[in-house]
Every structure is written in structure tokens, then in C-alpha cells.
Amino acid sequence: MLEKLNSNSIDLLFLLGQDKLKIKRDGIFVVYIGSHGDEGARNSDLIFPACAFTEQDGYYTNLEGKIQKAYKASYPTELSKEDWQIINEISNLIRGKSLYKDKDELIDNMLNYLNQNRKEGFVKTQHIFENEKITIEDIDYYFSNVIAKNSKTMSECRSLRSNLQITGTDG
């Protein structure tokens, strides 16, 4: 996909909350669906304002591969819509019909798909563990995602942290 983007063989690109993709935009029409004004929004031709993940119920896969339901913590602005609604409306404009009549139908379809007995080929590999030093890059947790990067509170926390004197007990 990145090769196609860089070789300009794609005319239309949809970004779903993507903020770290750096591409040459020659001849590519970029549509951004997201909740914050990040790089993806700045580098797009058309922006559809979506709810933040905290503003909509949703299903997420945890690190163990189990599906968990998350409930919204707040309500979105009147201009934003849930991602599925935006995609549904785009489908209606292009194909003349919606993908789903409502969110319940979408969830039912998703859960039915996940409950099907599918035969997926998993590749079994043997891992040889060597004695090697593992290095971990420092992560700026205050700016680790789009929402945090655009948060006044997180900016203040990051600023305060950078002004703290290192005591030698920080790891």
C-alpha cells in the first residue's frame, strides 16, 4: 500500500484517524475521518468530523485477543458523527444504499462474523531466543496519541515534566 502511495498509483485515500502517515500527495485526493486536528486532517482535502473514541460506544480487542465493550464517557459535539455513520452515509451517496440500517445491525453483523467457524491458516514458527540486550526507546506518554497531543492539560503536564530536575531515581 505504501509503495502504491509513493508511486502515485492511487487517486483517492481515506484516512481514519491516521496522523502519522507521511506521503507525497501529488494527484491524491485525501479524505480524513477523525476527531482531532492532527497531521492527517492538516494534509487532507476533505474532513469529516468524527466522534472521539471516548464519545461513542465501541468494541475493542485487548492484548489477549478478547473483545471488550467500552461505553462512551462523554457526548460529541453536534457536528461530529460516529465513524460507522460517516462511512454509511458515504456508501449511500456512492452506491445509493446504506451498509447498515442502524448501529445494532452493524454490531450483530460483526458479532456473527466473529462467531463463524473459520479455518484460518496460522503459521507455526520456532523461536530461538538469544542472550541479547533489549533497548527501549523513551516514550513521551503525554503526547502518545492524537487526543493527548491536542489536550491543553497534557501539554501542561508535559511542560511541567520537562522542567523537573532528574534525581537519579527515575529508572
ChimeraX attribute file (.defattr): number of C-alpha atoms within 10 A of each C-alpha:
attribute: neighborCount
match mode: 1-to-1
recipient: residues
	/A:1	8
	/A:2	10
	/A:3	9
	/A:4	9
	/A:5	18
	/A:6	14
	/A:7	12
	/A:8	15
	/A:9	12
	/A:10	16
	/A:11	12
	/A:12	11
	/A:13	14
	/A:14	15
	/A:15	16
	/A:16	16
	/A:17	21
	/A:18	15
	/A:19	19
	/A:20	11
	/A:21	11
	/A:22	12
	/A:23	13
	/A:24	11
	/A:25	16
	/A:26	12
	/A:27	11
	/A:28	17
	/A:29	14
	/A:30	19
	/A:31	19
	/A:32	25
	/A:33	26
	/A:34	26
	/A:35	24
	/A:36	20
	/A:37	18
	/A:38	18
	/A:39	16
	/A:40	24
	/A:41	24
	/A:42	12
	/A:43	18
	/A:44	18
	/A:45	12
	/A:46	14
	/A:47	19
	/A:48	18
	/A:49	21
	/A:50	25
	/A:51	21
	/A:52	21
	/A:53	19
	/A:54	14
	/A:55	19
	/A:56	19
	/A:57	13
	/A:58	14
	/A:59	14
	/A:60	12
	/A:61	10
	/A:62	9
	/A:63	7
	/A:64	6
	/A:65	8
	/A:66	9
	/A:67	13
	/A:68	11
	/A:69	10
	/A:70	13
	/A:71	13
	/A:72	14
	/A:73	11
	/A:74	11
	/A:75	11
	/A:76	18
	/A:77	11
	/A:78	7
	/A:79	9
	/A:80	18
	/A:81	21
	/A:82	22
	/A:83	20
	/A:84	15
	/A:85	18
	/A:86	16
	/A:87	17
	/A:88	17
	/A:89	16
	/A:90	15
	/A:91	15
	/A:92	14
	/A:93	11
	/A:94	9
	/A:95	10
	/A:96	10
	/A:97	13
	/A:98	16
	/A:99	17
	/A:100	18
	/A:101	11
	/A:102	12
	/A:103	12
	/A:104	10
	/A:105	12
	/A:106	14
	/A:107	14
	/A:108	11
	/A:109	13
	/A:110	12
	/A:111	12
	/A:112	10
	/A:113	11
	/A:114	11
	/A:115	9
	/A:116	8
	/A:117	7
	/A:118	8
	/A:119	6
	/A:120	6
	/A:121	6
	/A:122	6
	/A:123	5
	/A:124	6
	/A:125	6
	/A:126	5
	/A:127	6
	/A:128	6
	/A:129	6
	/A:130	6
	/A:131	6
	/A:132	6
	/A:133	6
	/A:134	5
	/A:135	6
	/A:136	6
	/A:137	5
	/A:138	6
	/A:139	8
	/A:140	9
	/A:141	11
	/A:142	18
	/A:143	16
	/A:144	10
	/A:145	13
	/A:146	19
	/A:147	16
	/A:148	15
	/A:149	17
	/A:150	14
	/A:151	14
	/A:152	10
	/A:153	12
	/A:154	16
	/A:155	15
	/A:156	12
	/A:157	13
	/A:158	15
	/A:159	12
	/A:160	10
	/A:161	12
	/A:162	10
	/A:163	8
	/A:164	8
	/A:165	7
	/A:166	9
	/A:167	7
	/A:168	6
	/A:169	5
	/A:170	5
	/A:171	4
